[in-house]
Amino acid sequence: MSEGEHGADDPACGPWEALGLLVLGLVIAGVAARLPTTPSTFVGAVQPLVMFLGWIGPAYALASWRGRDPLVAHAVIRPVDGRLPAALVSLAVLALFVGGWVGWARWSGVPATGDPGEVTRTAIEWLLWGTLFVALPEEYFFRGVLQPALDRPGQRALRVLGADLGRGALLGAVAFGASHVLLDLVTTGATSPLRAATFFPALWFAWLRARTGSVVPAVLAHGVANAVFVACRDLFDAM
């Protein structure tokens, strides 16, 4: 069946296939995370690419094998609906995050000890590098592949600010948070509650995917959120 014979929101794979791709992605990401990260070495230079391809490659290949256009089927090349509501909600979420972080730091008596210039430089680097090698592959898989695959046809969806959220949004967010914890445990033997808390921004990214019909806004939001997190963390580096 060609891409034109599929509906715009038809998933490119079934739920069990998507879970299999999740396991494969985690295995590849775990191997990549254990590779040396020194940029001056060949392995260090290709390490981000290995992780990038681990999340995108298998799902892309499966969709192509079935005669689907992966970029269309996985909501990369799609019309973006509801841009203004998506932007306003995203700005509100980011403002709440920054306000909460700064408020907690002041309540706890933690001073802002990071150098503003260095914090800004690091945040910009994270915005560029992190959007390409972290946000793009993760959103391609978790929101472009996993979320629609785990939705049940004809299911009752929860209407939230103009977006219909099915079980794929919730289960995808659970898988997103769990994968961060699991990768930490596999690669370093330890993790942090902040890693499990990635469940909450994943709900935001899932909402963007459902509201706009595209993963592109989720990629951009993910990249900006990572950069803002790094800036807040480095500014209050005693935390």
Secondary structure by P-SEA (a helix, b strand, c coil): ccccccccccccccaaaaaaaaaaaaaaaaaaaacccccccccccaaaaaaaaaaccaaaaaaaaacccccccccccccccaaaaaaaaaaaaaaaaaaaaaaaaaaacccccccaaaaaaaaaaaaaccccccaaaaaaccccccccccccccccccccccccccaaaaaaaaaaaaaaaaaaaaaccccccccccaaaaaaaaaaaaaacccaaaaaaaaaaaaaaaaaaaaaaccc
